[in-house]
Amino acid sequence: MDSAAVNSTTSPALAIVALDDDADFRQYIAAVLDAEGHEVRVAANPDELFALCEERMPDVLLLDIKMGRFSGEVVLNEIRRRWTKLCVIVVTGYPSLDSMRQTFKQDVFDYLAKPFSIEELRRCLTQAAETFELGGRPQDRLRQGLGRHIRMARTERSWTLKELSESSGVSVSQLSSIERGAHLPSLESLLAIASALDSRPSNWLSDSGF
C-alpha cells in the first residue's frame, strides 16, 4: 500500500482509553494503538476506567459492550452522566448493529465489530477526530472547544455577534475570531462572554477536555 493511501486514513495522535475484560484483547489493542502513534491506556473493569478518566480525560473511549459480569450499557449510562461529550466507540464481539444503533444512537459515535481490521480502526478514529475536532496541540483543542461552545450558547439565545458584543464588551471581530477557533480569548474576555450568555466557563473548559 502506498504512503498516500495510509495517510488518508490516519488520524492525529489521540489519547485513548479502552475498556475490555479480555486480557488478550487489551494487550492487542494497546500494541496496535501504540504502533499507530496514539497514547493508549487500558482498563479491565469499570472502576479502572473511571479512575483513568478522572486522572486524565481521553479523547476517545473504546467500550466493550459485552463483558461477562460487567454491563457495557450500565457503564455507558454512567459515562454519559459524568462526561456527556466524551466520544465513545462501542466494540463488540456480538454485533447486532441495527438494534444497537437504535438503542445507542444518541450515546455513541460508532461501532466496531470484533474482529476488526487495523484499517477499520484507523478509519473510525479518523472520522471521530474530524467530527469532534480531536487531537492536535492542547491549545488548539481548547480554542476549538471554546469557540464551539460560545457559538452554540449564542445561537441558543438567537443572538447575533453584534448583540453578544454589546452585552459582553468584546468586539465583533474578536468574537468572530474566537468562535471560529482562530483566537483564544483572554481570561477577562472569556468571563465577560460567559457572563453575557449566562453560562459557566468552567463547564465549557470541562467539556473541551480541560
Backbone as a printed PyTorch tensor [residue, N CA C, xyz], in Angstrom:
tensor([[[  0.8590,  -1.1960,   0.0000],
         [  0.0000,   0.0000,   0.0000],
         [  0.8850,   1.2320,   0.0000]],

        [[  0.5690,   2.2350,  -0.8450],
         [  1.4280,   3.4020,  -0.8960],
         [  1.1560,   4.3100,   0.2970]],

        [[  2.1120,   5.2360,   0.5770],
         [  2.0270,   6.0680,   1.7600],
         [  0.8310,   6.9960,   1.7170]],

        [[  0.4580,   7.4550,   0.5310],
         [ -0.6820,   8.3620,   0.4220],
         [ -1.9530,   7.6880,   0.8890]],

        [[ -2.1020,   6.4020,   0.5470],
         [ -3.2970,   5.6780,   0.9600],
         [ -3.3430,   5.5260,   2.4690]],

        [[ -2.1600,   5.2500,   3.0810],
         [ -2.1140,   5.1030,   4.5240],
         [ -2.4430,   6.4220,   5.2030]],

        [[ -1.8250,   7.5150,   4.7420],
         [ -2.0190,   8.8000,   5.3710],
         [ -3.4540,   9.2840,   5.2750]],

        [[ -4.1680,   8.8540,   4.2250],
         [ -5.5330,   9.3340,   4.0410],
         [ -6.4650,   8.8390,   5.1180]],

        [[ -6.0850,   7.7420,   5.8230],
         [ -6.9510,   7.2140,   6.8660],
         [ -6.2580,   7.2150,   8.2200]],

        [[ -5.2120,   7.9950,   8.3860],
         [ -4.5030,   8.0720,   9.6490],
         [ -4.9920,   9.2680,  10.4360]],

        [[ -5.4460,   9.0220,  11.6550],
         [ -5.9560,  10.1100,  12.4760],
         [ -4.7970,  10.7890,  13.1880]],

        [[ -5.0100,  12.0190,  13.6820],
         [ -3.9880,  12.6420,  14.5240],
         [ -3.8020,  11.8250,  15.7870]],

        [[ -2.6970,  12.0410,  16.4690],
         [ -2.4460,  11.3110,  17.7110],
         [ -3.5380,  11.6250,  18.7220]],

        [[ -4.1550,  10.5810,  19.2650],
         [ -5.2600,  10.7390,  20.2020],
         [ -4.9280,  10.0960,  21.5380]],

        [[ -5.5510,  10.6030,  22.5890],
         [ -5.4880,   9.9590,  23.8950],
         [ -6.6940,   9.0300,  23.9910]],

        [[ -6.4290,   7.7430,  24.1200],
         [ -7.4970,   6.7340,  24.0430],
         [ -7.4770,   5.8610,  25.2930]],

        [[ -8.6470,   5.5870,  25.8320],
         [ -8.8120,   4.6030,  26.8970],
         [ -9.6820,   3.4800,  26.3570]],

        [[ -9.2720,   2.2310,  26.5780],
         [-10.0350,   1.0750,  26.1170],
         [-10.4470,   0.2330,  27.3240]],

        [[-11.7440,  -0.0530,  27.4310],
         [-12.2640,  -0.9270,  28.4850],
         [-12.6700,  -2.2530,  27.8690]],

        [[-12.0410,  -3.3260,  28.3470],
         [-12.3710,  -4.6600,  27.8560],
         [-11.9580,  -5.6590,  28.9230]],

        [[-12.8060,  -6.6780,  29.1800],
         [-12.4790,  -7.6580,  30.2110],
         [-11.5970,  -8.7840,  29.6900]],

        [[-11.2780,  -8.7660,  28.4010],
         [-10.4340,  -9.7810,  27.7750],
         [ -8.9840,  -9.3030,  27.7940]],

        [[ -8.1360,  -9.9680,  28.5760],
         [ -6.7400,  -9.5400,  28.7180],
         [ -5.9880,  -9.5970,  27.3930]],

        [[ -6.2660, -10.6220,  26.5820],
         [ -5.5960, -10.7260,  25.2770],
         [ -5.9650,  -9.5580,  24.3800]],

        [[ -7.2460,  -9.1540,  24.4060],
         [ -7.6610,  -8.0290,  23.5690],
         [ -7.0460,  -6.7320,  24.0760]],

        [[ -6.9690,  -6.5620,  25.3890],
         [ -6.3490,  -5.3530,  25.9360],
         [ -4.8970,  -5.2410,  25.4810]],

        [[ -4.2000,  -6.3610,  25.5150],
         [ -2.8020,  -6.3610,  25.0730],
         [ -2.7100,  -6.0520,  23.5810]],

        [[ -3.6000,  -6.6350,  22.8030],
         [ -3.6080,  -6.4130,  21.3540],
         [ -3.9050,  -4.9610,  21.0140]],

        [[ -4.9860,  -4.4060,  21.5830],
         [ -5.3910,  -3.0440,  21.2160],
         [ -4.3650,  -2.0280,  21.6850]],

        [[ -3.7200,  -2.3010,  22.8310],
         [ -2.6820,  -1.3920,  23.3160],
         [ -1.5050,  -1.3740,  22.3510]],

        [[ -1.1170,  -2.5520,  21.8630],
         [  0.0080,  -2.6310,  20.9310],
         [ -0.3250,  -1.9630,  19.6020]],

        [[ -1.5330,  -2.2000,  19.0960],
         [ -1.9360,  -1.6240,  17.8120],
         [ -2.0080,  -0.1050,  17.8970]],

        [[ -2.6650,   0.4050,  18.9220],
         [ -2.8230,   1.8540,  19.0430],
         [ -1.4900,   2.5450,  19.3080]],

        [[ -0.6420,   1.9050,  20.0910],
         [  0.6900,   2.4710,  20.3370],
         [  1.4850,   2.5470,  19.0390]],

        [[  1.3990,   1.4930,  18.2330],
         [  2.1120,   1.4820,  16.9510],
         [  1.5710,   2.5380,  15.9930]],

        [[  0.2870,   2.9040,  16.1600],
         [ -0.3270,   3.9340,  15.3160],
         [  0.0040,   5.3470,  15.7920]],

        [[  0.7150,   5.4370,  16.9170],
         [  1.1300,   6.7480,  17.4160],
         [  0.2060,   7.3710,  18.4360]],

        [[ -0.7790,   6.5990,  18.9430],
         [ -1.7100,   7.1330,  19.9200],
         [ -1.2120,   6.8830,  21.3400]],

        [[ -1.7240,   7.6670,  22.2650],
         [ -1.4760,   7.4140,  23.6920],
         [ -2.6200,   6.5470,  24.1820]],

        [[ -2.3240,   5.3390,  24.6240],
         [ -3.3830,   4.4040,  24.9800],
         [ -3.2200,   3.9170,  26.4080]],

        [[ -4.3320,   3.8580,  27.1160],
         [ -4.4000,   3.2540,  28.4430],
         [ -5.5500,   2.2530,  28.4280]],

        [[ -5.3880,   1.1430,  29.1350],
         [ -6.4120,   0.1000,  29.1020],
         [ -6.9410,  -0.1580,  30.5090]],

        [[ -8.2040,  -0.5500,  30.5550],
         [ -8.8740,  -0.8570,  31.8170],
         [ -9.5320,  -2.2180,  31.7130]],

        [[ -9.4650,  -2.9880,  32.8130],
         [-10.0510,  -4.3250,  32.8270],
         [-11.4590,  -4.3350,  33.3900]],

        [[-11.8440,  -3.2630,  34.0840],
         [-13.1670,  -3.1970,  34.6890],
         [-13.6120,  -1.7460,  34.7780]],

        [[-14.8880,  -1.5050,  35.0500],
         [-15.3980,  -0.1330,  35.0710],
         [-14.6930,   0.7750,  36.0700]],

        [[-14.3540,   0.2560,  37.2610],
         [-13.6890,   1.0940,  38.2580],
         [-12.3480,   1.6060,  37.7330]],

        [[-11.5980,   0.7370,  37.0560],
         [-10.3300,   1.1690,  36.4680],
         [-10.5670,   2.2300,  35.4010]],

        [[-11.6130,   2.0360,  34.6020],
         [-11.9420,   3.0100,  33.5660],
         [-12.2340,   4.3780,  34.1680]],

        [[-13.1010,   4.4210,  35.1790],
         [-13.4710,   5.7020,  35.7740],
         [-12.2540,   6.3830,  36.3950]],

        [[-11.3800,   5.5840,  37.0140],
         [-10.1790,   6.1550,  37.6200],
         [ -9.2640,   6.7670,  36.5610]],

        [[ -9.1210,   6.0810,  35.4310],
         [ -8.2770,   6.6070,  34.3460],
         [ -8.8470,   7.9070,  33.7870]],

        [[-10.1700,   7.9570,  33.6330],
         [-10.7970,   9.1690,  33.1000],
         [-10.7070,  10.3170,  34.0960]],

        [[-10.8370,  10.0150,  35.3790],
         [-10.7170,  11.0590,  36.3940],
         [ -9.2910,  11.6040,  36.4290]],

        [[ -8.3430,  10.7080,  36.2370],
         [ -6.9330,  11.1060,  36.2470],
         [ -6.6100,  12.0240,  35.0810]],

        [[ -7.1000,  11.6710,  33.9050],
         [ -6.8780,  12.4920,  32.7050],
         [ -7.8830,  12.0770,  31.6510]],

        [[ -8.6690,  13.0510,  31.1780],
         [ -9.7120,  12.7400,  30.2060],
         [ -9.1120,  12.3110,  28.8720]],

        [[ -9.6030,  11.2040,  28.3150],
         [ -9.1540,  10.8000,  26.9770],
         [ -9.9140,  11.5500,  25.9020]],

        [[ -9.4060,  11.4610,  24.6770],
         [-10.1680,  11.9670,  23.5310],
         [-11.2740,  10.9870,  23.1550]],

        [[-10.9490,   9.6910,  23.2570],
         [-11.8630,   8.6430,  22.7900],
         [-11.8830,   7.4950,  23.7990]],

        [[-13.0730,   6.9460,  24.0220],
         [-13.2210,   5.7300,  24.8160],
         [-13.6450,   4.5920,  23.8980]],

        [[-12.8930,   3.4930,  23.9120],
         [-13.2970,   2.2560,  23.2410],
         [-13.9500,   1.3730,  24.2900]],

        [[-15.2340,   1.1340,  24.1470],
         [-16.0260,   0.4520,  25.1800],
         [-16.5320,  -0.8920,  24.6940]],

        [[-16.0830,  -1.9690,  25.3560],
         [-16.6200,  -3.2980,  25.0830],
         [-18.0190,  -3.3570,  25.6940]],

        [[-19.0140,  -3.6460,  24.9060],
         [-20.3970,  -3.5910,  25.3790],
         [-20.8490,  -4.9150,  25.9920]],

        [[-20.1110,  -6.0080,  25.7270],
         [-20.4610,  -7.3230,  26.2790],
         [-19.2780,  -7.8350,  27.0810]],

        [[-19.3610,  -7.6940,  28.4210],
         [-18.2200,  -8.0290,  29.2700],
         [-18.6340,  -8.9200,  30.4310]],

        [[-18.8620, -10.1640,  30.2140],
         [-19.1030, -11.0760,  31.3290],
         [-20.0140, -10.4950,  32.3900]],

        [[-19.4560, -10.2850,  33.5950],
         [-20.2820,  -9.8060,  34.7160],
         [-20.4920,  -8.3020,  34.7040]],

        [[-19.8090,  -7.5840,  33.8020],
         [-19.9820,  -6.1370,  33.7110],
         [-20.8790,  -5.7880,  32.5190]],

        [[-21.7980,  -4.8820,  32.7410],
         [-22.7110,  -4.4630,  31.6730],
         [-22.1760,  -3.2060,  31.0030]],

        [[-21.8910,  -3.3180,  29.7080],
         [-21.4380,  -2.1520,  28.9640],
         [-22.4910,  -1.0640,  28.9180]],

        [[-23.7690,  -1.4600,  28.8930],
         [-24.8470,  -0.4840,  28.8730],
         [-24.8530,   0.3480,  30.1540]],

        [[-24.6290,  -0.3110,  31.2950],
         [-24.5770,   0.4080,  32.5770],
         [-23.3760,   1.3500,  32.6050]],

        [[-22.2370,   0.8670,  32.1130],
         [-21.0410,   1.7120,  32.0510],
         [-21.2950,   2.9270,  31.1770]],

        [[-21.9380,   2.7180,  30.0300],
         [-22.2240,   3.8270,  29.1270],
         [-23.1230,   4.8600,  29.7860]],

        [[-24.1360,   4.3970,  30.5150],
         [-25.0200,   5.3330,  31.2090],
         [-24.2520,   6.1740,  32.2170]],

        [[-23.3090,   5.5470,  32.9280],
         [-22.5110,   6.2760,  33.9150],
         [-21.5510,   7.2510,  33.2330]],

        [[-20.9880,   6.8230,  32.1210],
         [-20.1100,   7.7160,  31.3450],
         [-20.8940,   8.9540,  30.9140]],

        [[-22.0950,   8.7470,  30.4180],
         [-22.9010,   9.8630,  29.9500],
         [-23.3330,  10.7710,  31.1090]],

        [[-23.4910,  10.2010,  32.2920],
         [-23.8440,  11.0150,  33.4510],
         [-22.6700,  11.9060,  33.8560]],

        [[-21.4500,  11.3520,  33.7570],
         [-20.2730,  12.1000,  34.2100],
         [-19.6840,  12.9850,  33.1230]],

        [[-19.6250,  12.4410,  31.9000],
         [-18.9310,  13.1490,  30.8210],
         [-19.8010,  13.0770,  29.5640]],

        [[-20.6870,  14.0380,  29.4210],
         [-21.6950,  13.9650,  28.3710],
         [-21.1150,  14.0600,  26.9690]],

        [[-19.9560,  14.7000,  26.8210],
         [-19.4180,  14.9540,  25.4900],
         [-18.3190,  13.9830,  25.0760]],

        [[-17.9410,  13.0540,  25.9470],
         [-16.8530,  12.1320,  25.6200],
         [-17.2140,  11.2820,  24.4030]],

        [[-16.3000,  11.1900,  23.4620],
         [-16.5110,  10.3800,  22.2570],
         [-16.3670,   8.9000,  22.6180]],

        [[-17.4520,   8.1410,  22.4420],
         [-17.4680,   6.7130,  22.7760],
         [-17.6400,   5.8990,  21.4990]],

        [[-16.7620,   4.9190,  21.3260],
         [-16.8740,   3.9620,  20.2260],
         [-17.0770,   2.5820,  20.8460]],

        [[-18.1870,   1.9500,  20.5090],
         [-18.5060,   0.6370,  21.0600],
         [-17.7610,  -0.4520,  20.2890]],

        [[-17.1640,  -1.3660,  21.0340],
         [-16.5000,  -2.5370,  20.4560],
         [-17.2480,  -3.7750,  20.9390]],

        [[-17.6280,  -4.6630,  20.0340],
         [-18.3940,  -5.8290,  20.4450],
         [-18.0490,  -7.0530,  19.6160]],

        [[-18.0400,  -8.1870,  20.2670],
         [-17.8630,  -9.4530,  19.5680],
         [-19.1820, -10.0960,  19.2390]],

        [[-20.2880,  -9.4530,  19.6150],
         [-21.6330,  -9.9790,  19.3720],
         [-22.4580,  -8.9130,  18.6710]],

        [[-22.0990,  -8.5990,  17.4230],
         [-22.7390,  -7.4560,  16.7710],
         [-24.1670,  -7.7280,  16.3150]],

        [[-25.0680,  -6.9290,  16.8520],
         [-26.4190,  -6.8180,  16.3050],
         [-26.5620,  -5.3290,  16.0340]],

        [[-25.9170,  -4.8900,  14.9660],
         [-25.6960,  -3.4620,  14.7730],
         [-26.9780,  -2.6570,  14.6170]],

        [[-27.9660,  -3.2130,  13.9470],
         [-29.2000,  -2.4520,  13.7530],
         [-29.8510,  -2.1150,  15.0930]],

        [[-29.9680,  -3.1090,  15.9610],
         [-30.6090,  -2.8610,  17.2530],
         [-29.7390,  -1.9810,  18.1390]],

        [[-28.4160,  -2.1720,  18.0530],
         [-27.5330,  -1.3630,  18.8750],
         [-27.5510,   0.0940,  18.4400]],

        [[-27.5540,   0.3300,  17.1410],
         [-27.6090,   1.7080,  16.6660],
         [-28.9030,   2.3930,  17.1050]],

        [[-30.0000,   1.6360,  17.0890],
         [-31.2750,   2.1970,  17.5040],
         [-31.2420,   2.5410,  18.9900]],

        [[-30.6360,   1.6390,  19.7900],
         [-30.6170,   1.8280,  21.2380],
         [-29.6750,   2.9350,  21.6580]],

        [[-28.5070,   2.9840,  20.9910],
         [-27.4630,   3.8880,  21.4660],
         [-27.1470,   5.0360,  20.5180]],

        [[-28.0080,   5.3170,  19.5600],
         [-27.6490,   6.2830,  18.5280],
         [-27.3730,   7.6680,  19.0820]],

        [[-27.9320,   7.9810,  20.2430],
         [-27.6770,   9.2840,  20.8380],
         [-26.4510,   9.2670,  21.7440]],

        [[-25.8900,   8.0990,  21.9710],
         [-24.8590,   7.9840,  23.0060],
         [-23.4800,   7.6220,  22.4980]],

        [[-23.3910,   6.9650,  21.3460],
         [-22.0760,   6.5330,  20.8760],
         [-21.8160,   7.0740,  19.4730]],

        [[-20.5340,   7.2080,  19.1570],
         [-20.1640,   7.7290,  17.8470],
         [-20.2450,   6.6530,  16.7760]],

        [[-19.7440,   5.4450,  17.0960],
         [-19.7370,   4.3880,  16.0820],
         [-19.5400,   3.0430,  16.7670]],

        [[-19.5170,   1.9770,  15.9440],
         [-19.3980,   0.6020,  16.4260],
         [-18.3060,  -0.1020,  15.6380]],

        [[-17.5290,  -0.9100,  16.3370],
         [-16.5480,  -1.7790,  15.6950],
         [-16.8670,  -3.2070,  16.1110]],

        [[-17.0980,  -4.0730,  15.1320],
         [-17.4060,  -5.4710,  15.4160],
         [-16.1230,  -6.2870,  15.3910]],

        [[-15.8580,  -7.0240,  16.4730],
         [-14.6920,  -7.9080,  16.5220],
         [-14.9340,  -9.1140,  15.6230]],

        [[-13.9240,  -9.5960,  14.9110],
         [-12.5980,  -8.9800,  14.7780],
         [-12.6220,  -7.8870,  13.7130]],

        [[-12.0110,  -6.7460,  13.9970],
         [-11.9570,  -5.6570,  13.0260],
         [-10.5150,  -5.4870,  12.5610]],

        [[-10.3780,  -4.9270,  11.3690],
         [ -9.0420,  -4.7240,  10.8100],
         [ -8.4490,  -3.4170,  11.3360]],

        [[ -7.1340,  -3.3000,  11.2230],
         [ -6.4720,  -2.0640,  11.6210],
         [ -6.9870,  -0.9090,  10.7800]],

        [[ -7.2560,  -1.1780,   9.4980],
         [ -7.7650,  -0.1260,   8.6250],
         [ -9.1400,   0.3540,   9.0890]],

        [[-10.0120,  -0.5600,   9.5390],
         [-11.3230,  -0.1600,  10.0640],
         [-11.1560,   0.7040,  11.3050]],

        [[-10.2180,   0.3190,  12.1740],
         [ -9.9610,   1.0940,  13.3860],
         [ -9.4420,   2.4870,  13.0300]],

        [[ -8.5030,   2.5480,  12.0890],
         [ -7.9670,   3.8460,  11.6450],
         [ -9.0890,   4.7400,  11.1240]],

        [[ -9.9280,   4.1740,  10.2660],
         [-10.9870,   4.9610,   9.6460],
         [-11.9470,   5.5070,  10.7080]],

        [[-12.2950,   4.6730,  11.6720],
         [-13.2170,   5.0830,  12.7150],
         [-12.6140,   6.2070,  13.5620]],

        [[-11.3480,   6.0660,  13.9280],
         [-10.6840,   7.0800,  14.7480],
         [-10.5040,   8.3800,  13.9700]],

        [[-10.2010,   8.2580,  12.6810],
         [-10.0570,   9.4620,  11.8490],
         [-11.3730,  10.2200,  11.7650]],

        [[-12.4670,   9.4990,  11.5680],
         [-13.7780,  10.1400,  11.4980],
         [-14.1500,  10.7820,  12.8340]],

        [[-13.8020,  10.1080,  13.9330],
         [-14.0760,  10.6730,  15.2550],
         [-13.2670,  11.9470,  15.4720]],

        [[-11.9920,  11.9120,  15.0730],
         [-11.1320,  13.0910,  15.2370],
         [-11.6690,  14.2720,  14.4430]],

        [[-12.1410,  14.0020,  13.2260],
         [-12.6820,  15.0770,  12.3880],
         [-13.9980,  15.6070,  12.9540]],

        [[-14.8620,  14.7170,  13.4160],
         [-16.1770,  15.1160,  13.9100],
         [-16.0820,  15.9090,  15.2090]],

        [[-15.2200,  15.4420,  16.1220],
         [-15.1220,  16.0680,  17.4400],
         [-13.9370,  17.0250,  17.5470]],

        [[-13.2210,  17.2080,  16.4280],
         [-12.0510,  18.0940,  16.4040],
         [-11.0690,  17.6760,  17.4930]],

        [[-10.6860,  16.3970,  17.4590],
         [ -9.7900,  15.8310,  18.4590],
         [ -8.3550,  15.8400,  17.9610]],

        [[ -7.4550,  15.6410,  18.8830],
         [ -6.0410,  15.5750,  18.5340],
         [ -5.4340,  16.9540,  18.4220]],

        [[ -4.1970,  16.9860,  17.9670],
         [ -3.5070,  18.2610,  17.8620],
         [ -3.0040,  18.7230,  19.2080]],

        [[ -2.5050,  19.9530,  19.2600],
         [ -1.9730,  20.5010,  20.4960],
         [ -3.1060,  20.8540,  21.4480]],

        [[ -2.8490,  20.8110,  22.7620],
         [ -3.9060,  21.1580,  23.7200],
         [ -4.4940,  22.5360,  23.4800]],

        [[ -3.6460,  23.5200,  23.1530],
         [ -4.1720,  24.8690,  22.9320],
         [ -5.0680,  24.9380,  21.6990]],

        [[ -4.7810,  24.0810,  20.6960],
         [ -5.6470,  24.0360,  19.5140],
         [ -7.0180,  23.4780,  19.8780]],

        [[ -7.0210,  22.3980,  20.6680],
         [ -8.2860,  21.8000,  21.0860],
         [ -9.0830,  22.7620,  21.9600]],

        [[ -8.3690,  23.5120,  22.8040],
         [ -9.0530,  24.4600,  23.6770],
         [ -9.6950,  25.5780,  22.8630]],

        [[ -8.9810,  26.1100,  21.8850],
         [ -9.5490,  27.1600,  21.0360],
         [-10.8020,  26.6690,  20.3280]],

        [[-10.7090,  25.4710,  19.7540],
         [-11.8450,  24.9300,  19.0080],
         [-13.0270,  24.6420,  19.9270]],

        [[-12.7380,  24.0800,  21.1010],
         [-13.8100,  23.7470,  22.0350],
         [-14.5180,  24.9750,  22.5640]],

        [[-13.7710,  25.9880,  22.9790],
         [-14.3880,  27.2030,  23.4910],
         [-15.1870,  27.9100,  22.3930]],

        [[-14.6080,  27.9680,  21.1970],
         [-15.3170,  28.6060,  20.0910],
         [-16.6380,  27.9370,  19.8010]],

        [[-16.6350,  26.6110,  19.8220],
         [-17.8660,  25.8660,  19.5420],
         [-18.9200,  26.1300,  20.6190]],

        [[-18.5150,  26.1180,  21.8990],
         [-19.4690,  26.3240,  22.9850],
         [-20.0310,  27.7410,  22.9780]],

        [[-19.1930,  28.7130,  22.7080],
         [-19.6650,  30.1030,  22.6690],
         [-20.6460,  30.2900,  21.5180]],

        [[-20.3260,  29.7200,  20.3610],
         [-21.2200,  29.8330,  19.2040],
         [-22.5650,  29.1650,  19.4910]],

        [[-22.5290,  27.9920,  20.1310],
         [-23.7700,  27.2830,  20.4450],
         [-24.6120,  28.0620,  21.4500]],

        [[-23.9510,  28.6040,  22.4860],
         [-24.6840,  29.3590,  23.5090],
         [-25.2990,  30.6240,  22.9150]],

        [[-24.5630,  31.2750,  22.0200],
         [-25.0970,  32.4800,  21.3680],
         [-26.2810,  32.1250,  20.4790]],

        [[-26.1520,  31.0300,  19.7330],
         [-27.2190,  30.6090,  18.8250],
         [-28.4830,  30.2330,  19.5930]],

        [[-28.3090,  29.5810,  20.7530],
         [-29.4690,  29.1990,  21.5640],
         [-30.2640,  30.4190,  22.0160]],

        [[-29.5760,  31.5500,  22.1840],
         [-30.2500,  32.7880,  22.5830],
         [-30.7280,  33.5980,  21.3770]],

        [[-30.4260,  33.0650,  20.1810],
         [-30.7880,  33.7580,  18.9270],
         [-30.1570,  35.1420,  18.8560]],

        [[-28.9300,  35.2410,  19.3620],
         [-28.1960,  36.4950,  19.3320],
         [-27.3060,  36.5650,  18.1050]],

        [[-27.1330,  37.7530,  17.5910],
         [-26.1170,  37.9960,  16.5710],
         [-24.7960,  38.2790,  17.2710]],

        [[-23.7270,  38.2810,  16.5100],
         [-22.4370,  38.6440,  17.0850],
         [-22.4740,  40.0640,  17.6510]],

        [[-23.1880,  40.9430,  16.9640],
         [-23.2760,  42.3280,  17.4270],
         [-23.9680,  42.4010,  18.7820]],

        [[-25.0280,  41.6110,  18.9630],
         [-25.7420,  41.6240,  20.2420],
         [-24.8710,  41.0700,  21.3590]],

        [[-24.1100,  40.0180,  21.0740],
         [-23.1970,  39.4760,  22.0840],
         [-22.1000,  40.4860,  22.3930]],

        [[-21.6370,  41.1790,  21.3720],
         [-20.6110,  42.1890,  21.5720],
         [-21.1100,  43.3050,  22.4870]],

        [[-22.3240,  43.7660,  22.2440],
         [-22.8880,  44.8480,  23.0550],
         [-23.0760,  44.4110,  24.5070]],

        [[-23.4070,  43.1450,  24.7080],
         [-23.6470,  42.6500,  26.0640],
         [-22.3550,  42.3360,  26.8160]],

        [[-21.3370,  41.8810,  26.0760],
         [-20.0880,  41.4380,  26.7170],
         [-18.9880,  42.4890,  26.7200]],

        [[-19.0550,  43.4450,  25.7800],
         [-17.9880,  44.4220,  25.6510],
         [-16.8110,  43.9280,  24.8390]],

        [[-16.9320,  42.7360,  24.2670],
         [-15.8910,  42.1770,  23.4030],
         [-16.2530,  42.5070,  21.9590]],

        [[-15.2900,  42.9750,  21.1720],
         [-15.5820,  43.4410,  19.8220],
         [-16.1240,  42.3200,  18.9360]],

        [[-16.8910,  42.6960,  17.9240],
         [-17.4480,  41.7290,  16.9840],
         [-16.3510,  40.9520,  16.2790]],

        [[-15.3030,  41.6420,  15.8520],
         [-14.2190,  40.9550,  15.1410],
         [-13.5220,  39.9460,  16.0460]],

        [[-13.3450,  40.3130,  17.3160],
         [-12.7050,  39.3820,  18.2440],
         [-13.6090,  38.1860,  18.5150]],

        [[-14.9150,  38.4360,  18.6910],
         [-15.8620,  37.3380,  18.9140],
         [-15.8860,  36.3880,  17.7260]],

        [[-15.8800,  36.9370,  16.5180],
         [-15.8920,  36.1110,  15.3110],
         [-14.6600,  35.2190,  15.2650]],

        [[-13.5070,  35.7890,  15.6100],
         [-12.2660,  35.0210,  15.6050],
         [-12.2950,  33.9230,  16.6630]],

        [[-12.8540,  34.2300,  17.8290],
         [-12.9430,  33.2410,  18.9070],
         [-13.8710,  32.1000,  18.5120]],

        [[-15.0260,  32.4260,  17.9500],
         [-15.9830,  31.3860,  17.5730],
         [-15.4460,  30.4780,  16.4730]],

        [[-14.6070,  31.0100,  15.5940],
         [-14.0090,  30.1810,  14.5280],
         [-12.8940,  29.2980,  15.0610]],

        [[-12.4870,  29.5130,  16.2990],
         [-11.3860,  28.7440,  16.8690],
         [-10.0360,  29.2560,  16.4280]],

        [[ -9.9960,  30.4600,  15.8790],
         [ -8.7330,  31.0350,  15.4000],
         [ -8.0060,  31.8110,  16.4830]],

        [[ -8.7210,  32.1610,  17.5510],
         [ -8.1450,  33.0120,  18.5820],
         [ -8.6150,  32.5370,  19.9430]],

        [[ -7.6780,  32.4420,  20.9010],
         [ -8.0280,  32.0260,  22.2620],
         [ -8.3570,  33.2660,  23.0840]],

        [[ -9.5400,  33.3420,  23.6800],
         [ -9.8940,  34.5460,  24.4310],
         [ -9.0480,  34.6890,  25.6870]],

        [[ -8.8080,  35.9270,  26.0750],
         [ -8.1610,  36.1690,  27.3580],
         [ -9.1160,  35.7470,  28.4620]],

        [[ -8.6100,  35.5920,  29.6690],
         [ -9.4690,  35.2140,  30.7880],
         [-10.5470,  36.2720,  31.0090]],

        [[-10.1610,  37.5430,  30.8880],
         [-11.1350,  38.6290,  31.0660],
         [-12.2400,  38.5570,  30.0180]],

        [[-11.8580,  38.3240,  28.7550],
         [-12.8620,  38.2290,  27.6860],
         [-13.7470,  37.0080,  27.8780]],

        [[-13.1460,  35.8850,  28.2640],
         [-13.9170,  34.6560,  28.4640],
         [-14.9670,  34.8510,  29.5440]],

        [[-14.5830,  35.4780,  30.6580],
         [-15.5340,  35.7100,  31.7450],
         [-16.6500,  36.6580,  31.3050]],

        [[-16.3000,  37.6800,  30.5230],
         [-17.3030,  38.6370,  30.0480],
         [-18.2910,  37.9620,  29.1100]],

        [[-17.7840,  37.1040,  28.2150],
         [-18.6570,  36.4000,  27.2630],
         [-19.5750,  35.4270,  27.9980]],

        [[-19.0000,  34.6670,  28.9330],
         [-19.7930,  33.6940,  29.6850],
         [-20.8740,  34.3910,  30.5050]],

        [[-20.5260,  35.5230,  31.1180],
         [-21.4990,  36.2630,  31.9170],
         [-22.6390,  36.7670,  31.0310]],

        [[-22.3010,  37.2790,  29.8530],
         [-23.3270,  37.7780,  28.9310],
         [-24.2650,  36.6650,  28.4900]],

        [[-23.7330,  35.4440,  28.3660],
         [-24.5300,  34.3080,  27.9050],
         [-25.1280,  33.5080,  29.0590]],

        [[-24.9050,  34.0150,  30.2820],
         [-25.4220,  33.3410,  31.4770],
         [-24.9490,  31.8910,  31.5160]],

        [[-23.6630,  31.6910,  31.2200],
         [-23.0660,  30.3600,  31.1840],
         [-21.8690,  30.3060,  32.1280]],

        [[-21.4500,  29.0770,  32.4420],
         [-20.2940,  28.8770,  33.3140],
         [-19.0860,  28.4910,  32.4520]],

        [[-18.0440,  29.3100,  32.4410],
         [-16.8630,  28.9690,  31.6370],
         [-16.2150,  27.6660,  32.0750]],

        [[-16.3820,  27.2940,  33.3640],
         [-15.8040,  26.0330,  33.8330],
         [-16.4340,  24.8460,  33.1180]],

        [[-17.7320,  24.9430,  32.7910],
         [-18.3870,  23.8770,  32.0390],
         [-17.8260,  23.7850,  30.6240]],

        [[-17.5930,  24.9370,  29.9910],
         [-17.0100,  24.9460,  28.6590],
         [-15.6380,  24.3050,  28.6700]],

        [[-14.8390,  24.6470,  29.6870],
         [-13.4830,  24.0970,  29.7760],
         [-13.5260,  22.5870,  29.9890]],

        [[-14.4220,  22.1510,  30.8740],
         [-14.5450,  20.7160,  31.1560],
         [-14.9790,  19.9390,  29.9320]],

        [[-15.9780,  20.4470,  29.2130],
         [-16.4710,  19.7680,  28.0230],
         [-15.4350,  19.7570,  26.9030]],

        [[-14.4860,  20.6990,  26.9700],
         [-13.4150,  20.7540,  25.9640],
         [-12.2340,  19.8800,  26.3680]],

        [[-12.3490,  19.1900,  27.5390],
         [-11.3090,  18.2620,  27.9560],
         [-10.2700,  18.8740,  28.8660]],

        [[-10.5980,  20.0020,  29.5120],
         [ -9.6350,  20.6610,  30.3800],
         [-10.1970,  20.8440,  31.7940]]])
